[in-house]
Structure formats: C-alpha cells, structure tokens
Amino acid sequence: MSGFFRSSIGQKLLMSVTGLFLIVFLAVHLTANLFLLAGSDAFNVVSHFMGTNPLIQLMQPALAAGFIVHIIYASILTLQNQKARPGKYNTVNQKNSSSWVSRNMFVLGGLVLVFLVMHILNFFWKIKVSGDPLLAHIDVDGVHMENAYALVVGLFQDPSLGILYSGLYVVGAIFLGLHLHHAFWSALQTVGWSNDVWRKRWEVIGDIYAVIIAGGFSIIPLYFYFFQ
C-alpha cells in the first residue's frame, strides 16, 4: 500500500481526495460566512456554534491535515511533471491542448495559499490564539460569546487599510475560483467518477461552483466596505 502512494497514480489520488474534502469544506465555510450579511447576532451565533461544537473541533485537525497533504502532493507532482517535460516543444503543444488555468494550477494554488495564510492570521489566529479587543464578549439571547462579527467587519471597514484588505480578499477569491474551475472536474476524474458523458457535466457543475465560491467570498468585503 505504501508503494502505491509513492507512485504517481497514488499521489494523484491523494491530492484529488484531499481536494474534494477541501471543496466540501469551502461550501460549509462560505455558508457560515454569509451569515455576516444577516447581521451581528446571526453571525456571532453561527461563529459561536462553529467554535464550540465538539464535532467541528475534531474536524479541524483533519482539515489542517487535508491542506498539508494536498499542498505536499501538488508540489511533488508539479516537480515530477517539470522533470519529465522534454522542453520547449512540449510547452508549445500544451498551449494548444490545455487551458492556461490547467497549466498553472500550482501557481494558482500558491496564490490561494497566500490568501489562506492571510485569512488565518486575520481571523483564526486572533480567535483561537492571540485574541483581539474587538472580540470582547457580548450577550446574545442570554449566551455569552465572542464578537467575531466586529472582528471581521472591523477589518474591511478599517479607515486606512479597509480598501487594501477588501481588495486582497476579492483577488484571493478570484484566484480560488480559477483554481476550482479546473480542480473540481479533475479531482472527480482521478477518483473514477467521470467518463465521456459526465466529463462535460462535471465541468459545467464545477464552473458554477467556482463562480458561487468566488462570488460569495467576494461579496462579503465589498458589502462591508462600500455599503455599510
């Protein structure tokens, strides 16, 4: 079994399975984040639930492991492909037979990683580790909880840096959408859930999903910077 996961097929399978896991996580994460648009109480209740639910807390190490495995095997496969590429002739042929996104998945993944690190430092790290004055506890229907809403909104409405952070989050969401454009159907194809008929269908579904994810994450900073 260990030999299988050292093979290129096994590595692609691991990268695809972890990618599908992360795709599901993105849908859950976006759903929770969109409660920001419903007001402070709604988002704080959801954030408090996500931060205290035992099952979700158990999933956090699995999520971190999924990110790490996905990044490691994406890096390994990219290096292997570069070594196997015969040179300029093959590069020209690739341009004729594949999209820019498919040829630059590793680059897009790296840009998404930068966006993820920024997101972790701005929110997750402050909520879980360092704290922040904006997180001062509030009372919502008799339950004491951190004011995660104030932390998120405060970043996008900051008088001096709000426009910078809002712009970076929108750009990061676009990079994520481009990455998903190829990753969605490619992962399903690798795990064997695709054929000549379903390939086109998964591409359409993947494009719709990518637009929803990119648009959903973009709406939040734009809403709070321009309309609140």
C-alpha positions in Angstrom: 0.0 0.0 0.0 2.8 2.4 0.8 4.3 1.7 -2.6 1.0 2.7 -4.2 1.0 6.1 -2.5 4.6 6.7 -3.7 3.5 6.1 -7.3 2.2 8.9 -9.5 -1.2 7.4 -9.6 -1.4 7.1 -5.8 -0.1 10.6 -5.3 -2.7 12.0 -7.8 -5.4 10.0 -5.9 -4.3 11.5 -2.5 -4.3 15.0 -4.0 -7.7 14.5 -5.5 -9.3 13.0 -2.4 -8.0 15.8 -0.2 -9.0 18.3 -2.8 -12.6 17.1 -2.8 -12.6 17.2 1.0 -11.5 20.9 0.8 -14.1 21.6 -1.8 -16.8 20.4 0.6 -15.2 22.5 3.4 -15.3 25.6 1.2 -19.1 25.3 0.8 -19.6 24.9 4.6 -17.2 27.8 5.3 -18.9 30.1 2.8 -22.3 29.3 4.1 -21.2 30.3 7.6 -19.5 33.4 6.4 -22.6 34.6 4.5 -24.4 35.0 7.8 -22.4 38.1 8.2 -24.9 39.7 5.8 -27.7 38.8 8.2 -26.3 41.0 11.0 -24.1 40.7 14.1 -26.3 38.4 16.2 -26.8 35.9 13.4 -23.1 35.6 12.6 -22.0 35.6 16.2 -24.4 32.7 16.9 -23.1 30.7 14.0 -19.5 31.5 14.8 -20.0 30.5 18.5 -21.6 27.2 17.3 -18.7 26.5 15.0 -16.2 27.4 17.7 -17.7 25.3 20.4 -19.3 22.3 18.7 -17.2 19.2 19.6 -17.6 17.5 16.2 -16.4 20.6 14.3 -13.4 21.0 16.7 -12.5 17.4 16.0 -12.6 18.1 12.3 -10.1 21.0 12.5 -7.0 18.7 12.7 -8.4 16.7 9.8 -8.9 19.9 7.8 -5.4 21.0 8.6 -4.0 17.6 7.5 -6.1 17.8 4.3 -4.5 21.1 3.4 -1.0 19.9 4.2 -1.3 16.6 2.2 -2.9 18.5 -0.7 -0.1 21.0 -0.8 2.7 18.4 -0.4 1.4 16.1 -3.2 0.6 19.1 -5.5 4.3 20.2 -5.1 5.6 16.7 -5.7 3.5 16.1 -8.8 4.4 19.5 -10.2 8.1 18.9 -9.8 7.8 15.4 -11.4 5.9 16.9 -14.3 8.6 19.6 -14.8 11.4 17.0 -14.8 9.5 14.8 -17.3 8.7 17.6 -19.7 11.0 17.3 -22.7 11.3 21.1 -23.3 10.0 23.9 -25.4 8.4 21.7 -28.0 6.1 20.1 -25.4 5.3 23.5 -23.9 4.0 24.8 -27.2 1.9 21.6 -27.7 0.4 22.1 -24.2 -0.7 25.6 -25.1 -2.7 24.2 -28.0 -4.3 21.4 -26.0 -4.9 22.8 -22.5 -6.1 25.9 -20.8 -4.0 28.5 -19.0 -5.6 27.5 -15.7 -4.8 23.8 -16.1 -1.2 24.6 -16.9 -0.8 27.0 -14.0 -2.7 25.1 -11.2 0.4 25.1 -9.0 0.8 28.8 -9.3 -2.8 29.4 -8.6 -2.6 27.1 -5.7 0.3 29.0 -4.3 -1.6 32.3 -4.6 -4.6 30.6 -2.8 -2.2 29.5 -0.1 -1.0 33.1 0.4 -4.7 34.1 0.7 -5.3 31.3 3.2 -2.4 32.4 5.4 -3.6 36.0 5.4 -7.1 34.7 6.3 -5.8 32.6 9.2 -3.7 35.5 10.6 -6.6 38.0 10.4 -9.3 35.8 11.9 -8.5 32.2 13.0 -5.3 33.1 14.9 -6.9 36.0 16.7 -10.0 34.0 17.7 -8.1 30.9 18.8 -4.7 32.2 20.0 -3.8 35.8 20.3 -7.2 37.4 21.0 -8.2 40.9 19.9 -10.0 43.8 21.7 -12.8 43.6 19.0 -13.6 40.1 20.3 -14.8 41.4 23.6 -17.6 39.1 24.8 -21.2 40.1 24.2 -24.6 38.6 25.2 -26.9 37.2 22.5 -30.1 35.8 23.9 -28.5 35.1 27.2 -25.5 33.4 25.8 -22.0 34.9 26.3 -19.9 34.7 23.2 -17.0 36.5 21.4 -18.0 39.3 19.0 -16.5 37.7 15.9 -18.7 39.9 13.8 -16.9 43.0 15.0 -13.5 41.4 14.2 -14.4 40.6 10.6 -16.3 43.8 9.8 -13.6 45.9 11.5 -11.0 44.6 9.1 -13.0 45.5 6.0 -14.1 48.9 7.4 -10.8 50.0 8.7 -10.3 53.7 7.7 -6.8 53.2 6.5 -6.4 49.6 5.4 -10.0 48.6 4.7 -9.7 49.1 1.0 -6.5 47.1 0.9 -7.8 44.2 2.7 -11.1 44.2 0.8 -9.2 44.3 -2.5 -6.9 41.5 -1.4 -9.8 39.3 -0.3 -11.6 39.8 -3.6 -8.4 39.0 -5.6 -7.9 35.9 -3.4 -11.4 34.8 -4.0 -10.9 35.1 -7.8 -7.7 33.0 -7.6 -9.6 30.4 -5.6 -12.4 30.3 -8.2 -9.9 29.9 -11.0 -8.2 27.0 -9.1 -11.6 25.4 -8.6 -12.5 25.8 -12.2 -10.1 23.0 -13.1 -9.8 21.2 -9.7 -13.4 20.2 -9.4 -13.8 18.0 -12.5 -10.1 16.9 -12.5 -10.4 15.5 -8.9 -13.6 13.6 -9.8 -12.0 12.2 -13.0 -9.0 11.0 -10.9 -11.2 9.1 -8.5 -13.0 7.5 -11.3 -16.3 9.4 -11.2 -16.1 10.7 -14.8 -16.4 9.5 -18.4 -17.0 11.0 -21.8 -20.6 11.9 -20.9 -20.0 13.1 -17.3 -16.8 15.0 -18.0 -18.7 17.8 -19.7 -21.3 17.8 -17.0 -18.8 18.0 -14.2 -17.0 20.9 -16.0 -20.3 22.8 -16.0 -21.1 22.0 -12.4 -17.5 22.8 -11.4 -17.7 26.2 -13.2 -21.0 27.0 -11.4 -19.5 26.0 -8.1 -16.3 28.1 -8.7 -18.4 31.2 -9.5 -20.5 30.7 -6.4 -17.4 30.3 -4.2 -15.5 33.2 -5.7 -18.6 35.4 -5.9 -19.7 34.5 -2.4 -16.4 35.3 -0.7 -16.1 38.5 -2.8 -19.5 39.8 -1.8 -18.6 40.0 1.9 -15.7 42.5 1.8 -17.3 44.5 -1.0 -20.6 44.7 1.0 -19.0 45.9 4.2 -16.5 48.4 2.6 -19.0 50.0 0.1 -22.4 49.6 1.6 -22.1 49.6 5.4 
